[in-house]
Amino acid sequence: MVHRGNLRRVVGTSVVVVLLAALMAFYVAGRAGAGPARCQQHREDSRERAGIVTGEGEPVLVIGDSWSVGLGQDDLSRSWASELPGEVHVAGFSGSGFSARASGCGRVSFHDRAPTALSVRPGLVVVEGGLNDYDQPASAIDRGFRDLMADLAGQQVVVVGPATAPARAGAVPRVDELLASLSEQYDVPYVQTSDLDLDYLDDRLHLTEGGHQEFGRVVAERIAAVSPHRPVVLPR
């Protein structure tokens, strides 16, 4: 027979364990942007955006995250990447980043997707991201960046860093500084955007339509002011 006091302790402990498990599941789902349904939606949006080609001229490939996809917009073709000159192709996946575990939706990091994306034979590759690496260790970002640059060897590359989205503003300086340093190490231009004052949706993470237009306009101007380089090949 279980003493009443012991029973209360057992029940109390069980409740705590269940609550902790629920909170952990909620955290993982939220961190990934995630759950199977959410990841499936990200995949569908990625495919839809990849099928949209804007502009004319030299092929340009944008490898990026939800900002390049246009998450939150009724028309994905109006994501910021459409402001770039040239025949613009977008290989974006919401929640992804430089590091392998930025997303909980499987192998969707920039490095994982780059080889397939390069089939468009771009004259310029624009890599945009960093906001989803906000809680990743520097070593993971470094590793993902290194592997991506190896994928892009022989390509003309520009890296576009994260803007200061209010929801992750506290983490942006660290990621921004690290990406700038890595870009210098691999001898590719780094376009900083953390100084921009943009319009955001209610989630304070994704851009409004006007925010996309402004971000794309400024990024296009800043890319025009630099000279894209082929990444230096360093040991993995």
Secondary structure, 3 states (H helix, E strand, C coil): CCCHHHHHHHHHHHHHHHHHHHHHHHHHHHHHCCCHHHHHHHHHHHHHHHCCCECCCCEEEEEECHHHHCCCCCCHHHCHHHHCCCEEEEEECCCCCCCCCCCCCCCCCHHHHHHHHHHHCCCEEEEECCHHHCCCCHHHHHHHHHHHHHHCCCCCEEEECCCCCHHHCCCHHHHHHHHHHHHHHCCCCEECCCCCCCCECCCCCCECHHHHHHHHHHHHHHHHCCCCECCCCCCC
